[in-house]
Amino acid sequence: MAQRNDLRHDRHTVSLLTDHMVFSPKYRGKILTGDVALVTEGTIRKTCKEMDIQIIDMAVNTDHVYLFIKYPPKYSVSYISQEGQR
């Protein structure tokens, strides 16, 4: 059971929405190294901050990005993943 401090309290809602996401480059190419990995992580963190999404865990591997987030109910998971592509 979720603790009270785990719940997200907004003006008119109380929620606990989390999601596990995995993003991978085309053909699962091993391109997420060095500066590319740093830019990718920075972009994800910036986008999440702008959308008021809390990153619980994130790992940038050479061929995929693992992301575990807590997000507000005004966004759907598909919308969140599309925003990362912009």
PyMOL commands that place a pseudoatom at each C-alpha (Angstrom):
pseudoatom trace, name=CA, resn=MET, resi=1, chain=A, elem=C, hetatm=0, pos=[0.000, 0.000, 0.000]
pseudoatom trace, name=CA, resn=ALA, resi=2, chain=A, elem=C, hetatm=0, pos=[1.236, 3.484, -0.853]
pseudoatom trace, name=CA, resn=GLN, resi=3, chain=A, elem=C, hetatm=0, pos=[2.261, 5.796, 1.934]
pseudoatom trace, name=CA, resn=ARG, resi=4, chain=A, elem=C, hetatm=0, pos=[0.527, 9.159, 2.181]
pseudoatom trace, name=CA, resn=ASN, resi=5, chain=A, elem=C, hetatm=0, pos=[3.694, 11.035, 1.238]
pseudoatom trace, name=CA, resn=ASP, resi=6, chain=A, elem=C, hetatm=0, pos=[3.988, 8.920, -1.958]
pseudoatom trace, name=CA, resn=LEU, resi=7, chain=A, elem=C, hetatm=0, pos=[0.690, 10.288, -3.241]
pseudoatom trace, name=CA, resn=ARG, resi=8, chain=A, elem=C, hetatm=0, pos=[0.673, 13.305, -5.507]
pseudoatom trace, name=CA, resn=HIS, resi=9, chain=A, elem=C, hetatm=0, pos=[-1.638, 16.031, -4.158]
pseudoatom trace, name=CA, resn=ASP, resi=10, chain=A, elem=C, hetatm=0, pos=[-2.684, 18.592, -6.732]
pseudoatom trace, name=CA, resn=ARG, resi=11, chain=A, elem=C, hetatm=0, pos=[-5.403, 21.208, -6.548]
pseudoatom trace, name=CA, resn=HIS, resi=12, chain=A, elem=C, hetatm=0, pos=[-8.311, 18.863, -7.288]
pseudoatom trace, name=CA, resn=THR, resi=13, chain=A, elem=C, hetatm=0, pos=[-6.762, 15.405, -7.452]
pseudoatom trace, name=CA, resn=VAL, resi=14, chain=A, elem=C, hetatm=0, pos=[-4.867, 12.869, -5.422]
pseudoatom trace, name=CA, resn=SER, resi=15, chain=A, elem=C, hetatm=0, pos=[-2.989, 10.328, -7.512]
pseudoatom trace, name=CA, resn=LEU, resi=16, chain=A, elem=C, hetatm=0, pos=[-0.142, 7.874, -7.709]
pseudoatom trace, name=CA, resn=LEU, resi=17, chain=A, elem=C, hetatm=0, pos=[0.626, 7.289, -11.376]
pseudoatom trace, name=CA, resn=THR, resi=18, chain=A, elem=C, hetatm=0, pos=[3.915, 5.608, -12.202]
pseudoatom trace, name=CA, resn=ASP, resi=19, chain=A, elem=C, hetatm=0, pos=[5.215, 4.054, -15.364]
pseudoatom trace, name=CA, resn=HIS, resi=20, chain=A, elem=C, hetatm=0, pos=[8.196, 2.080, -16.530]
pseudoatom trace, name=CA, resn=MET, resi=21, chain=A, elem=C, hetatm=0, pos=[9.403, 3.099, -20.006]
pseudoatom trace, name=CA, resn=VAL, resi=22, chain=A, elem=C, hetatm=0, pos=[12.162, 1.804, -22.240]
pseudoatom trace, name=CA, resn=PHE, resi=23, chain=A, elem=C, hetatm=0, pos=[13.285, 3.795, -25.268]
pseudoatom trace, name=CA, resn=SER, resi=24, chain=A, elem=C, hetatm=0, pos=[15.633, 2.355, -27.848]
pseudoatom trace, name=CA, resn=PRO, resi=25, chain=A, elem=C, hetatm=0, pos=[17.197, 3.732, -31.030]
pseudoatom trace, name=CA, resn=LYS, resi=26, chain=A, elem=C, hetatm=0, pos=[16.290, 2.250, -34.384]
pseudoatom trace, name=CA, resn=TYR, resi=27, chain=A, elem=C, hetatm=0, pos=[17.523, -1.340, -34.755]
pseudoatom trace, name=CA, resn=ARG, resi=28, chain=A, elem=C, hetatm=0, pos=[18.678, -1.107, -31.132]
pseudoatom trace, name=CA, resn=GLY, resi=29, chain=A, elem=C, hetatm=0, pos=[21.930, 0.465, -32.322]
pseudoatom trace, name=CA, resn=LYS, resi=30, chain=A, elem=C, hetatm=0, pos=[24.623, 0.950, -29.686]
pseudoatom trace, name=CA, resn=ILE, resi=31, chain=A, elem=C, hetatm=0, pos=[24.891, 4.727, -30.108]
pseudoatom trace, name=CA, resn=LEU, resi=32, chain=A, elem=C, hetatm=0, pos=[24.131, 6.012, -26.608]
pseudoatom trace, name=CA, resn=THR, resi=33, chain=A, elem=C, hetatm=0, pos=[27.732, 6.526, -25.498]
pseudoatom trace, name=CA, resn=GLY, resi=34, chain=A, elem=C, hetatm=0, pos=[29.824, 9.548, -24.522]
pseudoatom trace, name=CA, resn=ASP, resi=35, chain=A, elem=C, hetatm=0, pos=[28.342, 12.923, -25.399]
pseudoatom trace, name=CA, resn=VAL, resi=36, chain=A, elem=C, hetatm=0, pos=[25.263, 11.358, -27.000]
pseudoatom trace, name=CA, resn=ALA, resi=37, chain=A, elem=C, hetatm=0, pos=[24.390, 9.669, -23.691]
pseudoatom trace, name=CA, resn=LEU, resi=38, chain=A, elem=C, hetatm=0, pos=[24.933, 12.916, -21.753]
pseudoatom trace, name=CA, resn=VAL, resi=39, chain=A, elem=C, hetatm=0, pos=[22.762, 14.944, -24.139]
pseudoatom trace, name=CA, resn=THR, resi=40, chain=A, elem=C, hetatm=0, pos=[20.060, 12.259, -24.091]
pseudoatom trace, name=CA, resn=GLU, resi=41, chain=A, elem=C, hetatm=0, pos=[19.951, 12.191, -20.290]
pseudoatom trace, name=CA, resn=GLY, resi=42, chain=A, elem=C, hetatm=0, pos=[19.949, 15.996, -20.078]
pseudoatom trace, name=CA, resn=THR, resi=43, chain=A, elem=C, hetatm=0, pos=[17.107, 16.276, -22.583]
pseudoatom trace, name=CA, resn=ILE, resi=44, chain=A, elem=C, hetatm=0, pos=[14.996, 13.718, -20.721]
pseudoatom trace, name=CA, resn=ARG, resi=45, chain=A, elem=C, hetatm=0, pos=[15.604, 15.429, -17.355]
pseudoatom trace, name=CA, resn=LYS, resi=46, chain=A, elem=C, hetatm=0, pos=[14.764, 18.868, -18.809]
pseudoatom trace, name=CA, resn=THR, resi=47, chain=A, elem=C, hetatm=0, pos=[11.565, 17.615, -20.465]
pseudoatom trace, name=CA, resn=CYS, resi=48, chain=A, elem=C, hetatm=0, pos=[10.446, 15.868, -17.268]
pseudoatom trace, name=CA, resn=LYS, resi=49, chain=A, elem=C, hetatm=0, pos=[11.113, 18.976, -15.197]
pseudoatom trace, name=CA, resn=GLU, resi=50, chain=A, elem=C, hetatm=0, pos=[9.095, 21.140, -17.610]
pseudoatom trace, name=CA, resn=MET, resi=51, chain=A, elem=C, hetatm=0, pos=[6.180, 18.684, -17.460]
pseudoatom trace, name=CA, resn=ASP, resi=52, chain=A, elem=C, hetatm=0, pos=[6.349, 18.282, -13.644]
pseudoatom trace, name=CA, resn=ILE, resi=53, chain=A, elem=C, hetatm=0, pos=[7.276, 14.597, -13.947]
pseudoatom trace, name=CA, resn=GLN, resi=54, chain=A, elem=C, hetatm=0, pos=[9.369, 13.055, -11.189]
pseudoatom trace, name=CA, resn=ILE, resi=55, chain=A, elem=C, hetatm=0, pos=[12.115, 10.674, -12.314]
pseudoatom trace, name=CA, resn=ILE, resi=56, chain=A, elem=C, hetatm=0, pos=[12.303, 7.817, -9.825]
pseudoatom trace, name=CA, resn=ASP, resi=57, chain=A, elem=C, hetatm=0, pos=[15.013, 5.928, -11.712]
pseudoatom trace, name=CA, resn=MET, resi=58, chain=A, elem=C, hetatm=0, pos=[16.816, 6.359, -15.026]
pseudoatom trace, name=CA, resn=ALA, resi=59, chain=A, elem=C, hetatm=0, pos=[19.643, 4.513, -16.738]
pseudoatom trace, name=CA, resn=VAL, resi=60, chain=A, elem=C, hetatm=0, pos=[21.140, 5.330, -20.122]
pseudoatom trace, name=CA, resn=ASN, resi=61, chain=A, elem=C, hetatm=0, pos=[22.683, 2.170, -21.576]
pseudoatom trace, name=CA, resn=THR, resi=62, chain=A, elem=C, hetatm=0, pos=[24.441, 1.908, -24.941]
pseudoatom trace, name=CA, resn=ASP, resi=63, chain=A, elem=C, hetatm=0, pos=[21.359, 0.576, -26.745]
pseudoatom trace, name=CA, resn=HIS, resi=64, chain=A, elem=C, hetatm=0, pos=[18.380, 1.744, -24.653]
pseudoatom trace, name=CA, resn=VAL, resi=65, chain=A, elem=C, hetatm=0, pos=[17.173, 4.191, -22.003]
pseudoatom trace, name=CA, resn=TYR, resi=66, chain=A, elem=C, hetatm=0, pos=[15.348, 2.835, -18.963]
pseudoatom trace, name=CA, resn=LEU, resi=67, chain=A, elem=C, hetatm=0, pos=[13.011, 5.303, -17.247]
pseudoatom trace, name=CA, resn=PHE, resi=68, chain=A, elem=C, hetatm=0, pos=[10.755, 4.932, -14.208]
pseudoatom trace, name=CA, resn=ILE, resi=69, chain=A, elem=C, hetatm=0, pos=[8.592, 8.019, -13.580]
pseudoatom trace, name=CA, resn=LYS, resi=70, chain=A, elem=C, hetatm=0, pos=[5.797, 9.424, -11.446]
pseudoatom trace, name=CA, resn=TYR, resi=71, chain=A, elem=C, hetatm=0, pos=[3.586, 11.722, -13.503]
pseudoatom trace, name=CA, resn=PRO, resi=72, chain=A, elem=C, hetatm=0, pos=[0.513, 13.950, -13.063]
pseudoatom trace, name=CA, resn=PRO, resi=73, chain=A, elem=C, hetatm=0, pos=[-2.920, 12.681, -14.193]
pseudoatom trace, name=CA, resn=LYS, resi=74, chain=A, elem=C, hetatm=0, pos=[-3.253, 15.402, -16.838]
pseudoatom trace, name=CA, resn=TYR, resi=75, chain=A, elem=C, hetatm=0, pos=[-0.823, 13.479, -19.087]
pseudoatom trace, name=CA, resn=SER, resi=76, chain=A, elem=C, hetatm=0, pos=[-1.204, 10.091, -20.721]
pseudoatom trace, name=CA, resn=VAL, resi=77, chain=A, elem=C, hetatm=0, pos=[1.774, 7.789, -21.156]
pseudoatom trace, name=CA, resn=SER, resi=78, chain=A, elem=C, hetatm=0, pos=[1.556, 8.150, -24.935]
pseudoatom trace, name=CA, resn=TYR, resi=79, chain=A, elem=C, hetatm=0, pos=[1.645, 11.955, -24.635]
pseudoatom trace, name=CA, resn=ILE, resi=80, chain=A, elem=C, hetatm=0, pos=[4.695, 11.810, -22.352]
pseudoatom trace, name=CA, resn=SER, resi=81, chain=A, elem=C, hetatm=0, pos=[6.589, 9.573, -24.776]
pseudoatom trace, name=CA, resn=GLN, resi=82, chain=A, elem=C, hetatm=0, pos=[5.686, 11.821, -27.726]
pseudoatom trace, name=CA, resn=GLU, resi=83, chain=A, elem=C, hetatm=0, pos=[6.947, 14.921, -25.931]
pseudoatom trace, name=CA, resn=GLY, resi=84, chain=A, elem=C, hetatm=0, pos=[10.346, 13.286, -25.586]
pseudoatom trace, name=CA, resn=GLN, resi=85, chain=A, elem=C, hetatm=0, pos=[10.552, 13.004, -29.374]
pseudoatom trace, name=CA, resn=ARG, resi=86, chain=A, elem=C, hetatm=0, pos=[10.093, 16.739, -29.979]
for i in range(1, 86): cmd.bond("trace and resi %d" % i, "trace and resi %d" % (i + 1))
show_as sticks, trace
zoom trace
